[in-house]
Amino acid sequence: MTGPGQVRVLCLTPNPAWDVTYGVDRLDPGEALRVRSVAARAGGKGVNVARVVRALGGDSVAVAPVGGLLAPAFAADLEAAGQPASLVPVAGALRQAVAVVPEHAGPDDGGHPTVLNEPGAVLSEEEWGLLVRTAVARAADRPVVTISGSLPPGTTQARFTDLVRSLREAGCPVHADVSGPGLLWAAEAGADLIKPNRAELAEATGTHDLTQGVAALQALGARDVVVTDGEKGLAAFAPGSTAPAARARLDAPVHGNPTGAGDAAMAALAVSVGRPWAERLALTVATSAAAVLQPVAGEVDPEDVRRLAARVLTENVNDIPRTTED
């Protein structure tokens, strides 16, 4: 489709969820709302990444710790979708994430989705160790690993650092899209690419200044940093530079359900690993926008990606460093 070929990606979701999406006419807090549509599926950010990787022509395997009453439904949904997965059994119950999405209202007319995220299961030391070993084993023949989403309650820096370093020591480049302290831990552990959104960057670093936020991650050890900023697009920063190597955005916003846009961006960065940065940015913006047009997270239409790619505007592309020789 976009030329990534069969890039093989392992998509790790440390804190998966059973995703429920309610479609409503508009969202009025404090009012009784009539649900017009309901969708439920296996989810969590890494699972969404895995689904989009396959839609882009790549090959993905999802790895996640799953337990409780919803575990069979989670596994069955992935199997029905043809999504390869290694699910690590745990004692804690799988959480739910509920998105309430206005289907007809615009962004200025009660049209913003609301997402309710349960905290997730606490993993024991043994369960976390099994998750790490499973991820390392399944990543052995894959050129990129993504770690996406929130971390299970009680996750320590030592645990997360062990995960990232174990994967990198096994020869697997790590792309991390985690929030809160996990973002700082990913930088310090040496993740090869970090993809925060603008709000996550500000929350983790304590500054709303983009340059200062990126500099804070780089001071901890961050390499490539890609910051997404909604309709404003994204900016890519090369190792050691606080000036954007490039920026990219769509020529005009698209409207819909943005809950899976960041995961779609992560998938595009993964399948385009090793290609010129200009191509990576164009694919990432187009894929993220295509995800907004879908009713649920974790889906893109390849035709939408093709169409939107022609609308991507890039800046400073001649200065973008290459990850491989052209």
Sequence and secondary structure as in RCSB ss.txt:
>XXXX:A:sequence
MTGPGQVRVLCLTPNPAWDVTYGVDRLDPGEALRVRSVAARAGGKGVNVARVVRALGGDSVAVAPVGGLLAPAFA
ADLEAAGQPASLVPVAGALRQAVAVVPEHAGPDDGGHPTVLNEPGAVLSEEEWGLLVRTAVARAADRPVVTISGS
LPPGTTQARFTDLVRSLREAGCPVHADVSGPGLLWAAEAGADLIKPNRAELAEATGTHDLTQGVAALQALGARDV
VVTDGEKGLAAFAPGSTAPAARARLDAPVHGNPTGAGDAAMAALAVSVGRPWAERLALTVATSAAAVLQPVAGEV
DPEDVRRLAARVLTENVNDIPRTTED
>XXXX:A:secstr
  S  S EEEEE SS EEEEEEEES   TTS   EEEEEEEEESHHHHHHHHHHHTT EEEEEEEE STTHHHHH
HHHHHTT  EEEEE SS  EEEEEEEESS  TTTT   EEEE       HHHHHHHHHHHHHHTTT SEEEEES 
  TT  HHHHHHHHHHHHHTT  EEEE  THHHHHHHHHT SEE  BHHHHHHHHS   HHHHHHHHHHHT  EE
EEE GGG EEEE TT  S SEEEEESS   S GGGHHHHHHHHHHHTTTS HHHHHHHHHHHHHHHHTSSSTT  
 HHHHHHHHTTEEEESGGG   SS  
